[in-house]
Every structure is written in structure tokens, then in C-alpha cells.
Amino acid sequence: MKPEQATADVKLRYGDKIIELKVLVDTGASKSVISKRLTDKLGAFLPLKEPYELRTANEKGRLKIIGRCIVDVVFQGVKVPGGAVFEVAENLRKDIELIIGRPEVDSWDIIFTPEGPKPRKVPIEFEII
């Protein structure tokens, strides 16, 4: 897969603040993670009482999860009903602001195409089975 096939255009909104950015869509990530830098720009940081660590694919890599962020999301031009909750990492790489992980890939029913990731169905619908 080419790098551009694993990135997506996303718009995040919290209150009256809106940020548009390119994000990494990673089917190997067990969580969706946003940088503390980005939550500060949005004003959407919710601290955890007990931070924890996530292991990364890098042998010594660990992300320190210090909070959560609840925001409205538009993924590739499609509104995600109810928005999303992202884990906030204080030490996410500087060149990455948001990783869309497996939970959102599955629940938003994202497919990968030559043009990049996109929802299989528009509008996005959720099922409880």
C-alpha cells in the first residue's frame, strides 16, 4: 500500500474550533490516538486520573496516554454520527497528529481504495447486533 492510500482528510470540531488535517489510518493500531498538541489547539483535552502506556510496533516504543478527547469528526467528507473519542498521547511523533485505529476502521466501515481510505457506506451507519 502506498503512503497516500493510508492517509485521509479529516475535519475535527470542538465547540467553535475546527481543524482540518491529513491523518494516518492504521488497521494495526488497537486504539485511535490524538496528540496532546492537537487537543490543546481544540481545547478538548480531558485528563485521565490514571495515565497508562500503549506499546507500539517499535521495539522500545511506548505512548503515554494521559487523557481522552471527544470531538465531532468528518472523515473524507462524511460526517461520523456522534463524533469520536480518541486517546490522548503526550508523546506522539511530531509529524503525526492523529492515528485512526482499528476500532474506528471497523465501526465506520472504512475500506481501502487506490485513492485512499473511505467509508463503505454513506452516510455512515452503526449497528448493534
JOBELHU-V597945 format. One line per field, one symbol per residue. ss: DSSP state (H for helix, E for strand, - for the rest). Layout:
ss=???
This chain:
ss=--HHHHEEEEEEEE--EEEEEEEEE-------EEEHHHHHHH---EEEEEEEEEE------EEEEEEEEEEEEEE--EEEEEEEEEEEE--------EEE-HHHHHH--EEEE--EEEE----------
